[in-house]
């Protein structure tokens, strides 16, 4: 989530996470969001959040120019997140 906040802003990162969790995306990381994170299978959450971030990047008008790098970074972040889970 931190990496995406650097790329797209904190509010967008939180909203994207909330949408991946199936929650109402309001941009506030509160106890409801945290509870949803803990209640969700980690592998599924990483996959859904990665897919949502990719969709965000692909919708940007500058994707043609920067998309290859964004998707490379996205794959690296997913790999790192997966390896942290063990």
C-alpha positions in Angstrom: 0.0 0.0 0.0 2.9 2.4 0.8 4.4 1.9 -2.6 1.2 2.7 -4.4 0.7 5.7 -2.1 4.0 7.0 -3.4 3.0 6.4 -6.9 -0.7 7.5 -6.8 -1.2 9.4 -3.5 -2.3 8.1 -0.1 -6.1 8.6 -0.7 -6.0 6.7 -4.0 -4.0 3.9 -2.4 -6.5 3.6 0.4 -9.5 3.7 -1.9 -7.9 1.1 -4.2 -7.2 -1.2 -1.2 -10.8 -0.7 0.1 -12.2 -1.6 -3.3 -10.0 -4.7 -3.5 -11.4 -5.7 -0.1 -15.0 -5.2 -1.3 -15.4 -2.2 1.0 -16.8 1.2 0.3 -13.8 3.3 -1.0 -13.9 6.4 1.2 -10.1 7.0 1.4 -9.9 6.8 5.2 -7.9 4.0 6.7 -9.9 3.4 9.8 -10.7 0.4 12.0 -13.3 -0.9 9.5 -10.6 -1.0 6.8 -8.1 -2.6 9.1 -10.6 -5.3 10.2 -11.3 -6.1 6.6 -7.6 -6.5 5.9 -7.2 -8.9 8.8 -10.2 -10.8 7.8 -9.1 -11.3 4.2 -6.8 -14.1 2.9 -3.4 -12.5 2.4 -2.7 -14.2 -0.9 -6.1 -13.1 -2.3 -5.6 -9.6 -1.0 -2.2 -9.2 -2.7 -3.7 -10.5 -5.9 -6.8 -8.3 -5.9 -4.8 -5.2 -4.8 -2.3 -5.9 -7.6 -5.0 -6.3 -10.2 -6.7 -3.0 -9.0 -3.4 -1.1 -9.2 -2.8 -2.4 -12.7 -6.2 -1.3 -13.8 -5.5 2.1 -12.4 -2.2 2.4 -14.3 -3.8 1.1 -17.5 -6.5 3.8 -17.4 -4.0 6.7 -17.2 -3.5 8.6 -20.4 0.3 8.4 -19.9 0.3 4.6 -19.8 1.6 4.2 -23.3 4.7 6.2 -22.3 5.3 4.9 -18.7 3.2 1.8 -18.5 6.0 -0.7 -19.0 7.9 0.7 -16.0 4.8 0.8 -13.9 3.9 -2.8 -14.6 7.4 -3.9 -13.9 7.3 -2.1 -10.6 3.9 -3.6 -9.9 5.3 -7.1 -10.5 8.3 -6.5 -8.2 6.1 -5.2 -5.4 3.8 -8.2 -5.7 6.8 -10.6 -5.6 8.1 -8.8 -2.5 4.7 -8.8 -0.8 4.3 -12.5 -1.5 7.8 -13.4 -0.2 7.1 -11.4 3.0 4.1 -13.6 3.7 6.2 -16.7 3.7 
